[in-house]
Amino acid sequence: ITNTTFSLNRPSVHFTPSHGWMNDPNGLFVDKNGTWHLYYQCEWTRLTAAANGCIDCTVTPNADCRQPDCAVAGNQHWGHATSPDLYTWTNQPIALFPPNSTSGVFSGSAVIDANNTSGFFPDQDDGVVAIYTLNTPTLQVQELALSYDGGYTFTPYEGNPVLDVGSNQFRDPKVVWYEDHWVMVIAYSTEFTIGIFTSNDLKTWEHASNFTDMGLLGLQYECPNLIQVPVWENGTATGDLAWIMLISINPGAPLGGSISEYFPGTFDGYTFTPYDGAARISDFAKDNYAEQYFFGTDPSEAISIAWASNWQYTNVVPTGDEGWRSAMSLPRYNYLTKVERTGWEMGSLPYKQLDAVKGRQFSYDQDFGNNSVTIDYSNVTSGAMYFSANITLPEGGVLDATSTLNLTFSSSAGDRLRAGYIFGGSNAGVGWIDRRYTLGYGEDDPLFTDRFSVAGVALAKRIEGVIDRSIFEMFIDDGAFSGTSVFFPQEPLNNLTVQTGGMPEGSRIEIAVWELDSAWQ
Ligand code: FRU
């Protein structure tokens, strides 16, 4: 299947599995040729199960296997796709298989062992080691699989498991290189603890420290990342780097279900110390989980992808009728910045501003002030659009509750996906997303929370967003705040109305809209 095959919900510039089920991104790395590798939790064995009436559609997707019940989590594998630009993906064969039908290859990471620290790769500098959790009915243990062909095929290490603490709640190893040794962060999920382990050869791991009972606990910790990100000041990189501990929690997020939180701090190779005890959430909506960072990028570029869904309703959303479930978030550049009063904030922006997939610039590059315009984009066959709004306010101009920027994406069936920003009154500084009037799913599901908002202290100077058939991502002030929200319309959205009101004289709002498209294989 390619994403150019029309479907109501399948996004164009966000990765989706060709068929079957997908959750967390795994094993993200960029190789020495600049090819990006995305592995992901996938389940396709159900599609072959006679009991489901499905045929083997692992090679050629077939209409017969488009049954919603087939596209749910189960006997987890690692699917694989590659990309030159993080937007245009080529599906690759399944990379990791569980040894039997009662176990699963759960989440994990991958590294390039360029210096052969493991001894597995005496004759090459591009050996890849995947480090993942093997989940069985009684245990979760950590295993390695080796790739001698740059990440396309893997063989399980014969000395597996490499880490077994006798627990059935111990998972999602993420490995990075620190000066002269490997570092693994891993979740003791139900103990609200992230273990930090070290190794010289990826085969023997020593416990170094624990990061425990911090922030929002939810009911489980999952998918930790310990990464370096660039520090920005007033919108530009300072050249400094900071460490971030990122933890996914599920269930029990403040808005329900799953979300990620993060802690900026310092790391000495063995122990992570947060700057403060605050729990900071990385997304203000509900569909951004299990975010993972790429191995192999320059430290000045911290690039990640998250699973754009939520365990509360992921198994029942209507993309199952199209034979697949779940999209990844856009690839994001991440950074840490200081914001007024509330302190550190992790920001994220679409990687390279989506340049690889930007098409026609739609219409608006004009001064807006108080105005309204409707753009009919029904001839944009990808259904994907990127908009940006640069805002300049006059000094001393009076703002009130009516000073707003509103965006409405609508369909001929009456679907409306709305988003906006409030410049004045008691909600000054609030950005919001409203998926209530997307009519294909949600009305009867109390867990499919339909409105989200976030508040910043300073007024936004820039608001950006991407709409892509069934997913919307919004970025306020270079992504200091971002929201990721899926939605399911009854008909394709194909009109965008941008409207501003209550802006004082001398306000300028420059709106630009691009169509987006990418061709996958
Ligand atoms: C997070 C998670 C991980 C686990 C994987 C299984 O979404 O629950 O903790 O490894 O999914 O698919």
Residues whose N, C-alpha, C, O or C-beta is under 5 A from the ligand:
A	BS01	FRU	D24 Q41 Q76 F106 S107 R171 D172 E222 C223 A290
